[in-house]
Amino acid sequence: MHRLRKAVALALLFVFALGLWGCGGAPREEEAETSLAGAPGTYSATANGHNGPITVEVTVDEGGIKDLQLAESSETPMIGGFAFDVLREQILEHQSLQVDAVAGATISSWAFLAAIKDALTEAGADLAALESREIEKPAPGQLTWETDILVVGSGMAGITAAVQAAEAGADVILVEKLGYIGGTSATNAGFIYGAGTKVQEEFGIEDSAEQYYKDLLYLTEVAKDEHIDPNLLKIMALNAPENMQWLVDRGIKFYTVDPANIHPPRSTPRIHKAEGGGSAIIETLYKLALDLGVEVYTNTPVVELLKEGDRVVGAKAEDIYGNEITIKAKGVILASGGYARDKELIKETNPKLTEYTVSNTNEGDTIKLGQQVGADIILKNSLLMHHVAYASSGIGYESYDAFYVTPEGERFVDESTYFYWRSRELRERGFEDMWTIVTESLYETYKDAIEQSIEAGKAFRADTVEELAEKINMDPAVLKKTIEDYNKMVEAGKDTAFGKPAQYLSKVKEPYIGLDMYGNLVDTTGGLRVNENSQVLDTEGRVIEGLYAAGSAAWAQTISQEYEGSGTAMIQCLTFGRIAAQHAASQL
Ligand SMILES: Cc1cc2nc3c(=O)[nH]c(=O)nc-3n(C[C@H](O)[C@H](O)[C@H](O)COP(=O)(O)OP(=O)(O)OC[C@H]3O[C@@H](n4cnc5c(N)ncnc54)[C@H](O)[C@@H]3O)c2cc1C
């Protein structure tokens, strides 16, 4: 399984066994009752994790820490849960608390460690001794591995490619930069977009892959994105039925299929919602990959692509032990995500963007790796970004009765349109932020979140429009006119400006509340240029032999800012992750 980790772990266990028990032999009688870990028994303690409280049970015996169990947790299984398993293995193996947080799951890791320490304190453990017990690391060296196909990144694109390549008979190594498996995909909702599927049929939904393709073409036009390649869109749409079934056949269960929005083309139910979210999808495919013999290494970022002549022949990676690893491979699949966390590149490509949050894990390694081998890189002045409100998971999504204005106080959109549609409109008008002016019905639905936002200084309340305008830095005359015009349309029951359906029209009245809406960067829209086999192309349009890319590493030609619906990212990863693996395996 974790080949490197296992080898190092065994070596450390040996070193540690010598150190802990000296010349061997059983502990003397009087030492057998308590150990550095305290008095035998099971102790529990709770700490606050990433998603809420976690409770850990620690069992101590005469030999030390005997077992660690997670009694209660709402952490994401493939992130916090994975981190707990990693920490558990290390602590039990080395009887030491000198362990590092799992990269990408630090909040969960610190919570587990805090709870474990509290429980051990209760047991009467010598915490200082356990914390200072060094875990000896072997001297770093140079390693060489060899495989048929190297997959870089373990998100949806990478884990799909690994499974598909192994099923096609290839030897596969998958390396992951973070300390857990799944990247952004493990954090996501597990929605997958597609049409003409058996799952839709089972839910009584009439639809077709051909219609899906037409709708994708239409949205490309709306987005005015000249990089979109209709041929690749067609592959994604027409293969959706088969790809969705591929997942179902491997154990993914969909509990419903929903529309993305009330307006066509998004009103057809196409969002396939998986049980357990993205974490469960990744976990299922990860276990399958291990069963198929894929070797998986976490904490092992690829830092360089290796080329011989015009062909990519592998990569160089590093691990947390300082080893430099040369991985020779006949095919390399970059599934290493986009560049949402590369602040400089985001600024360079989207210069107007100032304040935003990022809920994606990727730092732009794909772009740097692609540059090393002369790949054609498409960068866009657009992002998968939508606007959300502080303290609310609802406002900004299906809150069709909201009333949005630009920072200049002007209404700009039918608030019932899809949230990516709205954010594109906003950006096209030259703005990056917007405000929700709270309507009567919006306040009813989201009272608690709105009040919390006011307390946190993310929303402002005022008795008059003028006072509100001053607080949120707008021209009072403009805001006043916008609100008056809107209220007149509400009274008349007809939105003559943007055509919002009458049932979502709700009045704005005193006290006036303005809610700051900031951009949340979900993913980027650029990436490496690829052909229909997911092979990476160079700046002359030639195939870089041996190099493939899928998912947000290479979706500039399939994903525009006018994203069709939640789940489009996952269908892209699934489609092109499989295609890359099939083509790479066919070349062996
Ligand atoms: C909160 C949230 C909810 C979302 N919900 C949905 C949804 O329901 N449906 C949907 O379709 N989309 C959703 N998205 C978007 C979607 O999750 C991402 O666009 C998608 O996961 C991208 O998948 P990927 O495999 O390309 O990248 P990732 O899942 O990010 O995987 C890339 C992996 O590569 C690794 N990596 C990076 N560099 C290196 C390197 N040098 N060496 C080795 N490994 C490396 C990363 O650590 C990461 O694990 C959501 C996004 C967010 C943030």
PDBQT file of the ligand as one rigid body, heavy atoms in Angstrom, charges set to zero:
ROOT
HETATM    1  C1  LIG A 601     -16.489  23.439  -1.104  1.00  0.00    +0.000 C 
HETATM    2  C2  LIG A 601     -16.478  22.950  -2.517  1.00  0.00    +0.000 A 
HETATM    3  C3  LIG A 601     -17.535  22.203  -2.990  1.00  0.00    +0.000 A 
HETATM    4  C4  LIG A 601     -17.536  21.769  -4.291  1.00  0.00    +0.000 A 
HETATM    5  N1  LIG A 601     -18.549  20.981  -4.718  1.00  0.00    +0.000 NA
HETATM    6  C5  LIG A 601     -18.465  20.442  -5.947  1.00  0.00    +0.000 A 
HETATM    7  C6  LIG A 601     -19.395  19.454  -6.359  1.00  0.00    +0.000 A 
HETATM    8  O1  LIG A 601     -20.257  19.018  -5.605  1.00  0.00    +0.000 OA
HETATM    9  N2  LIG A 601     -19.292  18.987  -7.633  1.00  0.00    +0.000 N 
HETATM   10  C7  LIG A 601     -18.323  19.410  -8.500  1.00  0.00    +0.000 A 
HETATM   11  O2  LIG A 601     -18.299  18.970  -9.644  1.00  0.00    +0.000 OA
HETATM   12  N3  LIG A 601     -17.402  20.309  -8.105  1.00  0.00    +0.000 NA
HETATM   13  C8  LIG A 601     -17.427  20.799  -6.857  1.00  0.00    +0.000 A 
HETATM   14  N4  LIG A 601     -16.454  21.652  -6.456  1.00  0.00    +0.000 N 
HETATM   15  C9  LIG A 601     -15.312  21.897  -7.361  1.00  0.00    +0.000 C 
HETATM   16  C10 LIG A 601     -14.436  20.639  -7.424  1.00  0.00    +0.000 C 
HETATM   17  O3  LIG A 601     -14.315  20.078  -6.133  1.00  0.00    +0.000 OA
HETATM   18  C11 LIG A 601     -13.029  20.849  -7.977  1.00  0.00    +0.000 C 
HETATM   19  O4  LIG A 601     -13.068  21.678  -9.065  1.00  0.00    +0.000 OA
HETATM   20  C12 LIG A 601     -12.486  19.464  -8.347  1.00  0.00    +0.000 C 
HETATM   21  O5  LIG A 601     -12.420  18.717  -7.154  1.00  0.00    +0.000 OA
HETATM   22  C13 LIG A 601     -11.139  19.473  -9.007  1.00  0.00    +0.000 C 
HETATM   23  O6  LIG A 601     -10.693  18.127  -9.041  1.00  0.00    +0.000 OA
HETATM   24  P1  LIG A 601      -9.213  17.766  -9.457  1.00  0.00    +0.000 P 
HETATM   25  O7  LIG A 601      -9.044  16.290  -9.349  1.00  0.00    +0.000 OA
HETATM   26  O8  LIG A 601      -8.883  18.404 -10.744  1.00  0.00    +0.000 OA
HETATM   27  O9  LIG A 601      -8.349  18.524  -8.341  1.00  0.00    +0.000 OA
HETATM   28  P2  LIG A 601      -8.224  18.223  -6.794  1.00  0.00    +0.000 P 
HETATM   29  O10 LIG A 601      -9.352  17.461  -6.262  1.00  0.00    +0.000 OA
HETATM   30  O11 LIG A 601      -7.892  19.491  -6.120  1.00  0.00    +0.000 OA
HETATM   31  O12 LIG A 601      -6.954  17.283  -6.746  1.00  0.00    +0.000 OA
HETATM   32  C14 LIG A 601      -5.670  17.721  -7.133  1.00  0.00    +0.000 C 
HETATM   33  C15 LIG A 601      -4.679  17.005  -6.226  1.00  0.00    +0.000 C 
HETATM   34  O13 LIG A 601      -3.356  17.170  -6.717  1.00  0.00    +0.000 OA
HETATM   35  C16 LIG A 601      -2.490  17.333  -5.615  1.00  0.00    +0.000 C 
HETATM   36  N5  LIG A 601      -1.264  17.988  -6.071  1.00  0.00    +0.000 N 
HETATM   37  C17 LIG A 601      -1.088  19.283  -6.411  1.00  0.00    +0.000 A 
HETATM   38  N6  LIG A 601       0.194  19.485  -6.775  1.00  0.00    +0.000 NA
HETATM   39  C18 LIG A 601       0.824  18.300  -6.665  1.00  0.00    +0.000 A 
HETATM   40  C19 LIG A 601       2.171  17.867  -6.886  1.00  0.00    +0.000 A 
HETATM   41  N7  LIG A 601       3.120  18.720  -7.272  1.00  0.00    +0.000 N 
HETATM   42  N8  LIG A 601       2.482  16.571  -6.669  1.00  0.00    +0.000 NA
HETATM   43  C20 LIG A 601       1.537  15.683  -6.228  1.00  0.00    +0.000 A 
HETATM   44  N9  LIG A 601       0.254  16.041  -6.001  1.00  0.00    +0.000 NA
HETATM   45  C21 LIG A 601      -0.095  17.336  -6.230  1.00  0.00    +0.000 A 
HETATM   46  C22 LIG A 601      -3.303  18.189  -4.673  1.00  0.00    +0.000 C 
HETATM   47  O14 LIG A 601      -2.778  18.162  -3.376  1.00  0.00    +0.000 OA
HETATM   48  C23 LIG A 601      -4.674  17.568  -4.802  1.00  0.00    +0.000 C 
HETATM   49  O15 LIG A 601      -4.867  16.524  -3.888  1.00  0.00    +0.000 OA
HETATM   50  C24 LIG A 601     -16.451  22.097  -5.157  1.00  0.00    +0.000 A 
HETATM   51  C25 LIG A 601     -15.379  22.823  -4.677  1.00  0.00    +0.000 A 
HETATM   52  C26 LIG A 601     -15.385  23.243  -3.371  1.00  0.00    +0.000 A 
HETATM   53  C27 LIG A 601     -14.199  24.011  -2.891  1.00  0.00    +0.000 C 
ENDROOT
TORSDOF 0
